[in-house]
Amino acid sequence: MKIYISFLKTQEVTDKVLSSASDFPYNQYQLKIQGYENNKYIEKIRAKFLRRIRRCKKLRLEIEDFIEVIEDSRTRLVFQLRYLEGKSWIYISRQLRSPN
């Protein structure tokens, strides 16, 4: 997730411009300017992405709350392994020493 967020951060940009002294002899020189790119498209995607992250966190809490109140310990363990830890059905079956 951090990879995506860093991708959506505002990018720092650098450029050089020609300038001249305000007093005579008005010598010309290059001036380096730095700033951040204001890209509305990136900001829109970033906002949408952050909304989705908040929604996912909320849903995860709801799932955890649901699993916590499952009375049967074996069923609760299956739900924890599958939906919180993302384990495969084969892994869960082996953990429970199931013949299937």
N, C-alpha and C positions, 0 to 999 in steps of 0.2 A: 504494500500500500504506500509506503514511503516513496517508492520509485515514482508512482503516479503523481503524488503530491509535489515532489520536487520538479517534475516535468511541468506542472501547471503553475509553478511560481513565476512571478513577474521577472522577465529577463533584463539584466543590466546591459545597456548599450553604450558604446563609446564612439565618438566621431571627432573629426578635426575640422575647424573652420578657419577662414582667413580673417584676420583682424588687423587694425592699424592703431598706432599710438594716437591718443587724443590731442597731443601737442605736436607742433612742428619738430621734426621733419616727417612726421606721419609714417614712420617705418612700418612695413607690413610684417606680420608674423603669424604663425599658426597657433591656434588656441585649441586645446583638447577639452571637450565637454563630455560629461558622463551623466547618465540618468537611467531611468527605468522605462521600459517600453510599456505603454498603456494600450494593451490589446483587449478590446471589449469581448472578442470571441473567447480568448483564454479565460477572462474573468467569468464569463457566462458558464463555461464548461466547469471551471473550478467551483463555482457556487452550486451547480447541479451535483457535482461529485461529492462535495461536502454534505449536501442534503442526503444523498444516498448513504453515505457513511453513518450519519446520525440515525437514519432509519434502520440500517442494519444493526447498529448497536442496540437500538430499542427492541428490535425483534429478537436479538440474541438474549436479552434480559428476559423477555417474555417466555422464550423457549426454556431458559434455565429455571424460571419460576414454575413452569408447567412440569418439568422433569423432577424437580425437587419434591413435588407433592404426590408423585406416583408411589403408591403404598408397597407394591411388590418389589422387593430389592433386585430381583433378577431382571425384571422388566425395566426398572429404573437404570440398571447398569447397561442394558442394551441401548437404551435411549442416549445415555451419556456417551458411550463409546461411538455410536453412530453419528449423532447429531451435534455433539459438542467437540468431540475429538476427531471426527471424520474418518473413523476406522472402517475398513471393508467388512462386508458380511462374513467373509471367510475368517478374518481375524477375530471377529466377535464370536463366531461359532467355536473357534479353537479355544478362546479364553474361557468360554462357558463349558468346555469339554463336551460339546454336543456331537452326537454320532453323525449328524448330517453334514 
